[in-house]
Amino acid sequence: MLAGSGAAVVVAEATQRNSRESLRISVATEILDLEDEEDDQVQKSRKWSQYKARRQECCASRELELKNDALHGHLALSRNLQKVVNQVRDEKVAEAQKEFEKQREKLEAELDSERAQNSTLAEELVD
């Protein structure tokens, strides 16, 4: 019976060792699974951060494009406005010059008339 009991003890010890080894393997597997999950979470977090950074870059780039387009529109509008202002100025200057020439011709005609009258009066006085 002792021999059978010794075998039972050996089997029991082997079973306990296997059970402890299985427990260790099971715990190690759980730890590795948790580390894998943590690595997955870290990768997801990293990917999410990269996505957000790219999105912000894209949004900033789009915002700059919109601002650039708006500024080009303002520049084109300013140029057109300046052309109109220059054209109106040139027209007003031309009108003023024409009016000045009319006034000058009128004054010259009056002056010539007065000179002729003065010349006639001077001749009458001399006679």
C-alpha positions in Angstrom: 0.0 0.0 0.0 2.8 2.3 0.7 4.1 1.8 -2.8 0.6 2.8 -4.1 0.5 5.7 -1.7 4.0 6.8 -2.8 2.8 6.7 -6.4 -0.3 8.7 -5.4 2.0 11.2 -3.6 4.2 11.5 -6.7 1.1 11.9 -8.9 -0.3 14.4 -6.5 3.0 16.4 -6.4 3.3 16.2 -10.2 -0.3 17.4 -10.5 0.4 20.2 -8.1 3.5 21.1 -10.0 1.6 21.0 -13.3 -1.2 22.9 -11.6 1.3 25.6 -10.4 3.0 25.6 -13.8 -0.4 26.0 -15.5 -1.2 28.8 -13.1 2.1 30.5 -13.9 1.5 30.1 -17.6 -2.0 31.3 -17.3 -0.9 34.4 -15.3 2.0 35.0 -17.7 -0.5 34.7 -20.6 -2.8 37.2 -19.0 0.0 39.6 -18.4 1.1 39.3 -22.0 -2.5 39.8 -23.1 -2.7 42.9 -20.9 0.5 44.2 -22.3 -0.7 43.6 -25.8 -3.9 45.5 -25.0 -1.9 48.3 -23.5 0.3 48.3 -26.6 -2.9 48.4 -28.7 -4.2 51.3 -26.6 -0.9 53.1 -26.9 -0.9 52.6 -30.7 -4.5 53.7 -30.9 -3.7 56.8 -28.8 -0.7 57.5 -31.0 -2.7 57.1 -34.2 -5.5 59.3 -32.8 -2.9 62.0 -31.9 -1.4 61.8 -35.4 -4.9 62.0 -37.0 -5.7 65.0 -34.9 -2.4 66.7 -35.8 -3.0 66.0 -39.5 -6.5 67.3 -39.3 -5.3 70.5 -37.5 -2.7 70.9 -40.2 -5.3 70.4 -42.9 -7.7 72.8 -41.2 -4.9 75.4 -40.8 -3.9 74.9 -44.4 -7.5 75.3 -45.6 -7.9 78.4 -43.4 -4.8 79.9 -44.9 -6.1 79.1 -48.4 -9.4 80.8 -47.6 -7.6 83.9 -46.1 -5.3 84.0 -49.2 -8.3 83.8 -51.5 -10.0 86.6 -49.5 -6.9 88.8 -49.7 -6.6 88.2 -53.4 -10.2 89.3 -53.8 -9.6 92.4 -51.7 -6.5 93.2 -53.8 -8.4 92.8 -57.1 -11.2 95.0 -55.7 -8.7 97.6 -54.6 -7.0 97.6 -57.9 -10.3 98.1 -59.8 -11.3 100.8 -57.4 -7.9 102.6 -57.9 -8.4 102.3 -61.7 -11.8 104.0 -61.4 -10.5 106.7 -59.1 -7.6 107.4 -61.5 -10.0 107.5 -64.5 -12.4 109.9 -62.7 -9.4 112.1 -61.7 -8.1 112.2 -65.2 -11.6 113.1 -66.5 -12.0 115.9 -63.9 -8.5 117.2 -64.8 -9.4 117.2 -68.5 -12.7 119.0 -67.8 -10.9 121.6 -65.6 -8.3 122.1 -68.4 -11.0 122.6 -71.0 -12.8 125.1 -68.7 -9.6 126.9 -68.0 -8.9 127.1 -71.8 -12.4 128.5 -72.4 -11.9 131.1 -69.6 -8.5 132.0 -71.0 -9.8 132.4 -74.5 -12.7 134.5 -73.3 -10.3 136.7 -71.3 -8.0 137.0 -74.2 -10.9 138.0 -76.5 -12.0 140.6 -73.9 -8.4 141.9 -73.5 -8.0 142.1 -77.3 -11.3 144.0 -77.5 -10.3 146.4 -74.7 -6.9 146.9 -76.4 -8.7 147.7 -79.7 -10.9 150.2 -77.9 -7.9 151.7 -76.1 -6.1 152.0 -79.4 -9.2 153.6 -81.0 -9.6 156.0 -78.1 -5.9 156.8 -78.1 -6.1 157.7 -81.8 -9.1 159.9 -81.2 -7.3 161.7 -78.5 -4.3 162.3 -80.7 -6.5 163.7 -83.5 
